[in-house]
Amino acid sequence: MAQPQRQLVQRPEIQQGKMSFLKKELIRNKYVYIMLIPVVLYYLIFAYGPMYGLLMAFQKTYSPIKGILSGEWVGLDNFKMFFNSYYFERLISNTLILSLYSILLGFPAPIILALLLHEVRKKWFKRTVQTVSYLPHFISVVVVVGMLKTFSSLDGGLFNVVRGLFDLQPIMFLAEKDMFRPMYILSNIWQGAGWSSIIFLAALSGVDPQLYEAAKIDGAGRWKQLLHITLPGIMPTIVIMFILRMGAIMNADFQKILLMQTAPTYETSDVISTFIYRTGILEGNYTYSTAIGLFNGIINFSLLLLANALSKKVNQTSLW
């Protein structure tokens, strides 16, 4: 005869114990939770609150006066319009190419810089290189693009002066579609490699020095120490940063691209974010641009989940 299943009933004293623990925790760390309130409010107001506007992606029109819910619902028509658009393939390919090149060339750059700085023994030289490499991060994107325009000018620009040394004719770099991607990626590396290396330098400082001493006793040189101690020691940090980077693979640097963009370079520089800006802000087609932005966000979120799952399965390192 089947035995009746027991119902798990949580005893009142256990519930009271949990409430008592929670109350003590709040009292003990009250100042920490008070400091947390502005952070929570910031994300609620500026991150989660605007998500209500995603409803516009499924509407035909939007009126700021009547509100979001007043529009005519059209289902997935805005998404179908984008998928059938003449610009769809170009936008996707340009966005992916810029992001993949940035990962391929830009992601290893701060790691290599951190490894090189870690091997420097003269502290004054190490501090000088760190300071010089960090400074470009604090330069405004507008200033960086202005520097690129100055360096690439036909009249005495640095890039054309170098070309002249090799008997090459001067060109308008920012008007050449084939030059846009190299200038964008290399300037990003110059501006961000030093600052991004900070987190890898912090990870390197956590590697046990006794491992290096043991490796020296066993006769391991600098190269073998790098391969068997240094890189495995910072690999969890590298994996976490790579997962986060994969979650933003469809997000190119909108501000910089928009500032560098010229009509002749649209073929290689036009990405999803700049197209959203043109259709949403300049043309006022809010519902269509919202649908494109939602599609972009879903792709990023899916890639983040995929990269996290693969990393967790391969090397047991993941965000969650």
Buried (B, 14 or more C-beta within 10 A) or exposed (E): EEEEEEEEEEEEEEEEEEEEEEEEEEEEEEEEEEEEEEEEEEEEEEEEEEEEBBBBBBBBBBEEEEEBEEBEEBEEBBBEBBEEBEBBEBBBEBBBBBBEBBBEBBBBBBBEBBBEBBEBEEEEEBEEBBEEBBEBBEEEBEEBBEBBBEBBBEEEBEBBEEBEEEEEEBBBBBEBEEBBBEBBBEBBBBBBBBBBBBBBBEBBEEBEEEBBEEBEEEEBEEEEBBEEBBBEBBEBBBBBBBBEBBBBBBBBBBBBBBBBBEEBBBEBBBBBBBBBBBBBEEEEBBBBBBBBBBBBBEBBEEBBBEBBEEBBEEEEBBBE
